Amino acid sequence: MYEGIIQDVIDALGRLPGIGPKGAQRIAFHLLKVDPEEVTALAAALVALREQVRFCATCGNVAQEELCAICRDPRRDPALLCVVEESKDVVAIERTREFRGRYHVLGGAISPMEGVGPDDLRIRELLGRLADGTVTEVILATDPNLEGEATAAYLARMLGPLGLTVSRLASGLPVGGDLEFADEVTLGRAFEGRRQIGGQG
């Protein structure tokens, strides 16, 4: 335990995902050594993040305007909708250059152990986007882990009666993995080999 502000910074950093106590301590001491301008720039960037970044009114992706760049792009195919858990998954899929449709970000996955149910996700907004009949295929690109599979199964049951083609990313993604860590080739193959999991009509 350190004294005062240094411990406060270590504690704050340690609450960030993926940063343990030792990592938080290293970052805190690194910030003490660098030029004050670097720390000021970091602090300003964090403040700007909270003040200027929002979530797209249509798809839920991160944006600096009301709509994200993908939703504003008229070249994207409005008939294809890819459903992902988080904004980082949009970035992972975009790196493959295989998908030219639009996205819907759920904001997580169904996880009873963590108290996350369907009502905590952007499923109502998803159904609203499907109401006008523009979308003909929904690709479920949730993570290939227990929570992601449960979410995909739930969505497939809900979307089945709507007469849409509902598909799921195919082989190439390891079970228990996260989309954000998949390489472009693996993720690209998974997109090309997606399979239908819900009938039409």
N, C-alpha and C positions, 0 to 999 in steps of 0.2 A: 504494500500500500504506500502510495506517495502522498505528499501533502498538498492540500488545497486544489488549485486550478488544474494542475497536471493530472491529478487523479480524476477530476471531473471530466477532462478531455478523454482520458483513457476509457472511462466508463461509457461516455457518449459514443466513442468509436466502437467499443465492444458490443454495443447494441445493434450495430449495422449487420446485415446478413453476410455470412461468410468471413467475418472478422472475429477471431477469438481473442482472449486476453493478451496473449503474447504479440499477436499482430497489431492490436490496438496500441500496445505500449511502444512497439517499433515505429508506428506512424506518428504517435505523439512526439517522440523524441526526434524523429526526422523533421517534423514541423518546427521544432525548436532550433534546428541547425540551419535550415534554408533561409534565403533572403526574406525579409519581412514582406516584400512585394509579392512573393509567391503565396504566402499565407493570406494576404489581403485579397489576391486574385481568386484564391480558392473560396474564401468566405463570400466574396461578391457573386461568384458563380453559383454557390449554394442558395443564396438569397434570390438570385434571378430565377433559378430553377423553380423555387416555390411560388414566385410571383408571376412568372410568365408562361410556364408550361402548364397545360391543361389536358383534358381528355377530349378527343374528337366527339362532337355531338352525335355523329352517325354511328361510327364503328367502335369507339372507346379506345382507340390507339392514342398515344401521346401526340400532342399537337401544340403549336404556338398560336394558331388561329382557331376559329370555331370548328373548322373541318381540317383533318390531316391532309398531307400532300397526296396520299393515295386516293382518298375520297374525292379530292378536287380534280384528279387526273381524268379527263374525258376519254383517254385511250384505254382505260381499264374496262374489262368485260363485266357489265353489271349482272349478267346471268349466272356468274360463278361467285360463290361466297365461301371463303375459307374461315372456319371457326377455330380460334386459338385461345389459349388460356391467358397469356400476357403479351404486352407490347414487344418484349424481347423475342418472342416467337415470330412476330411479323418480320423483324429484322433477319432472323435466321432463314426464313422462307424466301425473302426477297433476295438474299445472296445467291440463291440457286438460279434465279432468272427463269424458272420453270412455270411460274404462276402469274397470270395476267389478269386475274379477277380482283375482287375486293375482299376485305376482311371484316370479321366481327370478333372483338376481343371480349372474352367473358369476364375477365378480372379475377381468374382463379379457377379452381376445380372443386367438384363436390368432395368433401372430406369430413365425414361425420366425426372422426377423431379430433378434428380441429374446430368443430362446430360450424362448418361451412356447408350449407344446404343449397338447393336449387334457387331459393329465393334470394340468396346472397350474391348470385351471379347475374350477369346481364342477359338472362334468358328471355325475359319479357320483351326487352328491346329487340332481341333477335327475331322473335315471332312477329313483332311489329314490322320489321324490315321485309319479312317474307309475305306480308299480307297482300301486296299489290300484284303479285304474280311475276314480277320481273326476274327474280332468281329462279333458275331451273335446277341447279345442282348446289348442294351444300357439302363441302368437304370438311370432315371433322378431323382437325389436326391437333387434338389435345395430346399431352405427353403420354408416351407408352408406359405408364406406371399404373399402379392400382387406382389412384384418384382420377387420372386421365381416362382410363378405360371405363370407369364408372360413369364419368361425365359423358363420354361418347355414347355409351349404352342408353343413358337417360335421354339424351338429345335425339338419338335414333328412334326411340319409342315415341317421342313427342312429334317428330317431323314425319314419321312414316305415313300418317293419314293425310298429309298435305299434298301428296302426289308429286313430290320432288324426288330427284335422284339424290340419295344420301350416301356418300362414300367416306371411307376412312383411309388414312395414309397406310401404305402397304409395307412389306418387308424392307429391311434396310435400317430401321431404327431399333436399337436395342431396348428390350424390356427393362424398365427401371431407369431409363435415361431421360435427359431433358433435351428438347429441340434445340435450345440455345447452344449446346455443346456438340451438335452433330455437324460433320463436315459437309461441304456443298455437294459432293458426289453422292454421299449416302442419302442426304435429304432429297436430292434431285431424283434419285432412283425410287425413293419411297413415294414421291409425287407421281412419277410416271406409272407406277404399279399400284396406285390406289384402287380399292375394290368397293363395290356397292354393298351396303349393309342394310338398306331399307328398300322395300318394293315401291313401285309407283302405283298410285291409285288405290 
